[in-house]
C-alpha cells in the first residue's frame, strides 16, 4: 500500500496558511464563546457614555457627543493592540507557544499578521457595537463627506496601528514581566495625547506632532474631519496629508517589526531566553 | 518580606488561617505589582496613568469653557474622578487575579488544592492594587489642589466621615471585585476586561464625573442601588466641606443617612460575595474549567 503523499506548503502559500492558522483561534474563539460580546462591548459603553455626559454637563455643542463616541469606539483597537498584539508574544512565551512557533517551519511574521487579523476582527465587533448603540442612545448625527475616503483612512490607520503592534510585540517580549506595567502605562496617557475624546489640536501643535507617531492620532483626526465634515477648523492636518503620513508609518512599522523580530529572535536564541519563563 | 514576616509572627495571626492567607496573598500581590518591575517604570506607571486620566477631563473642560476650571463644579468632577481611581483599582485588581493565576502563572490547581481560603486569598491579592490606588489618589488630589485650585484644605476635611465612608465604600467594592473574580472562574480569558468593563459601567452610573441628574430616568434607579454613588458623594462632602456643590438627587439626604445606607449596602454585598464565590467555585469545578487555559 503506497503511503499517502503529504502536501508541503512553501513560500507564500506557507505564509498565507500560517497567518490564517494563527487568526483562526481568535476568530473562532470570538464566535464560539459569546459571553465576551456583552462584557466587552455593552459594558464599555459606560465609559463612552460618561464622557458624553461630561460634555453635556459642560454645555458642549452636540458634535462633541460624536467625538466621545468615536473615541470610545477606537479604544477597542488600541486596547487590542496593547494587550493582544504587543503583549502577545510575551504571553505566548509564558504559555509555551512561542517555542512551538519557532519550531514550526512557518515565518514568525505570518504569526504576527494572523494575530493582527484575529485582533482586528474582535476589536471591530466591539467598535461597531459601541458606535451603533451609542449613536442610537445619544442621537449622534454624522455628516460624512466621503465614505470611500473614510474606509481608506480606516484601513491605513489599522495597517499602521497593527504594524506598530507587531513591532511592539518584539519590544515587549524583551521587557519580561514588566510587560503588564508597560501595557498599562500606554493606556490613559495615550488616550490623552492622541486626542481620543477631543480634537488633538487642542493640545497644541507640538504635542499633536509628537503624538502623530501613534497612528490613531492622525487616523482619528482624519476620521473626525470626514465624519463631522460640517465642522470647520477641526483637523490638525489636511486629511490627504494625514493619509500619506499613515501610509508611510504603516510601511515603517511593518519593516521595523520584521527587523526587530529577526534581531530579537537571534538574540533570544543566543542567550537562551526564548523559552525562559521566569522573567 | 520583612514586614509581612513580622505580621505573620503576631500570635493572633499565627493562629488564624485566614489572616495568614490574607497577609501572604497581599505580600505576593505587592511583589508582582512592584518588585517585578523596574522602579522607574513602576513610579511612572502609578503617577502618569491617573494624572493622564484626569488630564483628559481637564482638556475636555478647557475646550468647552476654559473659565470653568477652578469652579465648584470642576472640583466636583475632578475629585469624583480622582476618587474613582481607587474604586476601579480594587474592582479590576481582585477580578484580574483569577485570570492571572490561571492563565499566566498557571497555579490555579495548586491554589485550589492548598489549605487556604480562596475568598481571603482573592481579597489579599487585590490589596496590592488597592495600595497603588491609594497612592494614585494621594498624588492626584494634591496635584489638583496645587495646579487647579481645588478647594481642599487639611483643616476643612471631615476626617471621621472620610475614613468611615471610605472603609465601607471600599469594602463594598472589594466584595464586588470578588464577585466578578468568582464569575471569571467560570469563563475563558476572552473576558479578561470584565473588571475594566464593569468599572467603566460604574463610572457612568455612580456620578463620578457628572451629576446623576443628567442620566436618563431609566438609569437613575441603578445609581441609587450602587454603594459607590454614596461613597463618592460622602467623600466629596468630607473633602470639600462647604465648597461641595450639591445638585444631584441624593443631595437631599444628610450625611448620616447616606452613611447608614452605605454601611447597609456594604454588609449586604460582602455577604452576597461569599455566596457568589462558593457558587461560582462549585460551578467551575462541575464544568471542569477551574484551571482552563485558553491561549487565544
Interface residues (C-beta under 8 A of the other chain):
Chain A: X25 X26 X29 X30 X33 X35 X36 X39 X40 X43 X44 X45 X46 X47 X49 X50 X51 X53 X54 X55 X56 X57 X58 X59 X60 X64 X79 X83 X84 X91 X94 X95 X97 X118 X177 X178 X180 X181 X182 X184 X185 X187 X188 X189 X191 X192 X196 X197 X198 X199 X202 X203
Chain B: X32 X36 X37 X38 X41 X42 X44 X45 X48 X49 X50 X52 X53 X55 X56 X57 X59 X60 X61 X62 X63 X64 X65 X68 X73 X77 X103 X104 X187 X188 X190 X191 X192 X193 X194 X196 X197 X198 X200 X201 X202 X203 X204 X205 X208 X209 X210 X211 X214 X215 X293 X294 X295 X296
